[in-house]
Amino acid sequence: MAERFGGWPGGTRGVPEISASELAQLLGTEQEPFLLDVREAEEVEAWAIPGVVHIPLGELPARHHEVPRDRPVVTICAAGGRSTAAAEWLRSVGVEAASLAGGMGAWGQVYDAVALERAGARVIQVRRRGKGCLSYLVGAGDRAFVIDPSLDTWVYEDLAAEEGWRISDVFDTHLHADHLSGARRLAEETGAVLHLNPADPFEFPFEPLADGQRFELPGGASLSVAAIHTPGHTEGSTLYLLGDQVVLTGDTLFVDGVGRPDLAERAEEFARNLHRSLQQRVLNLPEDALVLPAHYSEQVRVHPEQPVGATLAELRQRLEALGLPEDEFVAWAAARTTPRPPNYVRIVQANMGRLALAEDALRQLEAGPNRCAA
């Protein structure tokens, strides 16, 4: 078998390494490698790349027969040490293996993007692969809007520059709890106007959104943005409707579930609000409207050239909860409540503008997957 990792740089001990961004480009394609996570069980349970096979490093000599010999193998750990040892050992017994450089820490910082055209405008979905976070640039002419940016604001500035856009307006769909928002930073760096829903308790200057407000793009584009408040996941949860063709649902509706009302406490009250929001503000949109959410779970398969999204018609068929009467929906959602992770409280405080920490400390808070869906 040809050595498909032969052109990749060697890390410690000369073992080939694959970067997190290179790995992201292979996932969901015919070239997808076998993913072997060699961390301990509790680490994998807390956070893992979708599709991994778990064999702890200490068990690998006894279980190496579970690793295929007919396809490349990428070994994974927290930071790259154990995965390098695993890849070295596997290569000694004839397995074509490479280590994920930087481990899960590097995976948490990987972005890729996919674009689609709607009504004369261009929508770019930015995927933060290790977090399952989705954000968006919507541009036409020489301007663009950014919705739900992560803290790595360079991603959006670089994409806008490639398209010849000036970022004029920045939005968040809600007060995020699972990751750090880059909306305020991006607005400051680009001179854009920051728009937020005042129903969430932000403690810094912004332009308050009003229900039904519209934001037009230049260049004759027919695609526009409308803010529609959808209380439920948080009190200020907001949708952005792009014409009648695309709806950016934030954490109100996902491709594999609905928002978790317990993340803002008062679970039963918020579940009732969420049901009404879904029925009255989302599900009355055209059946072919494309739902583009702010997150996706580990169960969602991501493909390089295909946005994470689904039409309302597809979601009606896929998600039983969308057809439940209000009381049944509330009982269903309340039964799935879990305590908010402690780091989520501090992330919320940081996103509110109440908590000031060094950036390394902030990024440590958001390590791991999102858990915003019910």
N, C-alpha and C positions, 0 to 999 in steps of 0.2 A: 504494500500500500504506500502510495506517495506520501511524503511528509508535508502535510498542509500547514503546519505551523513553522515550517523551516524558515520562512522569510520574516518571522516576527522576532523582535529583539529578545535577547536572553536576559532574564532577571538574575537574582541570586542563584548561585550554583549552575549558571548557564541554562536554566530551565526556561523554555519559551514563555512569554507572557502575552496575554491579550488585554487590551485596554477595555474599560467599561463601555466606551463609545463604540469600539469595534464590535463588541459582543452584542450591543443593542441593534446594530445593523444586521446581524445574522439571525436574531430571533424572529420567528414567524416566517422564515424563508426555508427553501430546500437545503440550505447550507447550515441550518441550525445545528450546533454541536450538542453532544450529551453533556448535561450540566450536573456536576457532582459536588454537592455541598458537604464539606468535611468538618463542619463545626459540630458542637454538641447539640443535643435534641432541643434544649430550651432556647438556644440561639436561633435555630431554624424555625421553631414554632413561632417565635416572636416576629421574625422578618426573614423572608427568603425570596429569591427570584422565582417567578412562576415556572413550574415544570421541573424543578430540581429533583434529583434523587439524593437522598441523604444517607451517607455512610460516614460515621465519625472517623477521624484520622486513625485513632487507635484500633479500629476494627477493620481497616482497609486490607491489611495482609490476609486476613481470614475470609474477606468477602470480595476480593478483587475480581472473582469470576462473575460478579453482577455488573461489571463495567464492560461495555461493548468494545470489541477490537476492530469493528468495521466502520467506525465513524470517529471524528475528533472528539476529545473529551476536554472540557474546561473545568478545572477544580476551583472551588470557591471557599473562602473563609471570611473572617472579619476584616483583616487588613492585608493579607497576602502571605503571611509566614507559614501557616499550616497548609495552605493550598499549594505553596511552592514545594513543601516536603512531600505532599501527596502526589503532585505531578512528577517529581523526581522519582519517587518509588514506582509509580505506574509505568514510567518510561523504561525503568530497569527491567520490567517484565513484558515489554513489547507493546504497551498501550501508547497511542499517540495523544499525549496530554500536554496542556498548557495551563498556566495559572492565571487567574483573574488578577491583574495588577491593582493593588490597593483594596481588593476585596469589596465587601459590602459598603464600606465607607465611600469608595469611588463610585460604586453603582448608584448610591443615593444622590449623586451630583450629575448624572448623565441626562442630557436633553436630546430629543430629536424633534422633527417637525414635519407636518404634512399639510398640503394646501388644497383648497377646493375653491371653485368659482361659483358665485351666486349673484345674479342680477347685476352684473357689471362690477362687482366688488370681489375682492380676494380675501378669503378667510384662512388664516394659518393657525392650525392647532399645534401648540407646543406641548410635548409630552415629557414630563420629568419621570423617567422610567422607574427609578428606584422608589419613588413615593406614590406613583399612580396619580400624580397631580396633572391636570390639564389646564392650560391657559390659552389665550387667543389674541391674535392681531387681526383686526378687520380694517382693510385699507382700500382706498380708491383715489385716483388722482395722485396728489402729493402728500396725503395725510392718512393717518391710521389711528385707530383706537386700540388700546390694550385692556383686556379683561382678565382679572385674577392672576397678575404676574407673581412669580416667585421672587425670592430675595436676590437671585442671580440676574440682575437687571440687564447685564451685558447681552444676555440672550436676545432680548426684545430689541435692544438698540442695534445689535448687529443685523437681525432679520429685517428690521425697518430700513436700515441703510442699504441692504441688498436690494430691496424693493423700490428704493428711491422715495421712501415715505418719511414724513416728519410726524412723530408721535404727538398728537394734539390733546388727547384726552385719555385718562386712565380710570378704570372702574374696578371695584371688587363686587362680587355677587353677595358677599356676606362677611361677617366677622369670623375669619378662619380660626379653627382650633387645632388642627392637626399639622399645619405648616405655617411658616413665616410669610406674611404678605410682603411683596416688594412694591406695592402700589404707591405708597408715600415716597419711597426712595426714587422710584422711576419718574414720578411726577417732578420731584426736585431736580433730578439730573437732566431732564429733557425740557423743563419749563412747561410741561403739560398741565392741564387742569385736572385735579383729582376729584372724582365724583363718588360719594358714598351715601348709603341710606342712613339717615339720622336716627332711625329706630334702633340701630346698634350703637353701643356707647363709646364711640371714638372720642379721643381726648386731644385732638390736634385739628388744625384748620382744614376744611374741605368744602366743596360745593355740595350742598344737600340735594339729593335726588327727589323728584316729585313723581308720583304715580302717573304713567302715561307720557312722561317727558320724552322728547325725541331728539336725536342727534344725527344730523345729516352729514354725509361725506361729499367731498367735492368731485368735480370731473364728470358730472352728469350721472353718477351711479345711482341706481334705484334702490340700493340696499341702505337701510337706515337702522338705527338702534332705538328701541323703546324699552324703558325700564318699567317692569311690572312687579310690584311688591308681592312676595309670597311668604308671609309669616309661617313658621313651622319649624324648620331646622334651627334658625335663629330668628329673633323678632324682626330683624332687618333683612332677611333673605330676599334677594331680588333676581328676577329673570331679565335677560336682554334678548329681545325679539328682533331678528333681522328680517325685515319685511314679513312675509308670511311663510318663508321657506326654511328658516333656521331659528331655533330657540336655544340660547345658552342658559342652561338650567341651574348652573352652580351646583349646590348640594341638595337641591329640591328633588331632582329626579336623575337617576343614573341609568346606564344601559342594563344594569343587573340588579336594581333595587331602588328604593326611595330613601330620602334623607332620614337620619336618625334624630328624632326629636329630643332624645334624652341628653344629647350633647349640650343642650342649653338648660338642663334641668326642667322641672315642671312637665314631665314627659306626657302625661295624659292631656293636659291643656294644649301643648304644642302639637301632639299627634292629631288632635281635633282640628287645629288650625291648618296643619299640613294637608289633611284630607280635603278640606275646603279649598285650599290653594290649588291643589292638584286638579280637583274636579272643576273649579270655576275659572282658573287662570291658565291651565296647561292643556288639559284634555279636551277643551273646546277649540283648540287650534286645528288647522287642517291635518288630516290623517297622514299626509306625506311630508309634513314638517319634520325636519331633521333635528333631533335632540342631540346637543353637544354638551356634556356635563363637565363639571370641574374636577372629577375624580373617576378612577376606575379601580376595581378590586383586583386581587391576584388571580381571580378566576377568569378575568377577561383576557382573551388572546389579542395581542397587539401585533399588527402587521405594518411593515415599513411604509407602504404607499397607501394605506387606508386609514382614514380618521376613526377614532373611537367615537362611535355614535350609532344611532338607530332612529328610524322613523317612529312617530307616535303609533302608527298602525302596528308595527313590529313590537313595540313595548306593550301595547294592550294585550297582545297574544302571549307575550313572554312573562309579564309580571302580574301574577294573580292579585296582588294587593291593589292594583289600580281599579279592579272591578268590585272591591268590597264596599258594602254600605258603611256609613260613618262609624257606627258603634263597633262593628266588627273590625274595621280598620284600626280604631283606637286600641281595642283589646289586643289585636295582632301586634301593633307597634310597641305597646307597653310591655308585652311579654318578652320583647327582644332588648329591653334596656339593660345596660351594664354601667358600672361606675365610670365616670370620666377619668382617664389616666391622669395622674398628677402633673405630668409635663404639659398636658393640654391646657391646664389652668394658667400656667406661666406663658405659654404661647399666646393665649387669648390676651393676657395682660400686655405682652409685647406688642401685639397687633393693635391693641387699643391705644398704645402710646403711653402706658402707665409703667412699664418695666423697661429699664435701660440696662443692657448687659453687653459685654464685649461680643463681637460677632462669632468667635469660636464657641462661646458658651451658648449663644442663641442657636447656632446650627446643631449643637449637641442635643438641644431640646427636641428638635424635630426629626431626629434619626429614627428610622423605622417607617412602616407603611401607614396609610391613612385608614381610619376606621369610622367612616362617616355614613355608611349605608346600613339600612336595616334589611 
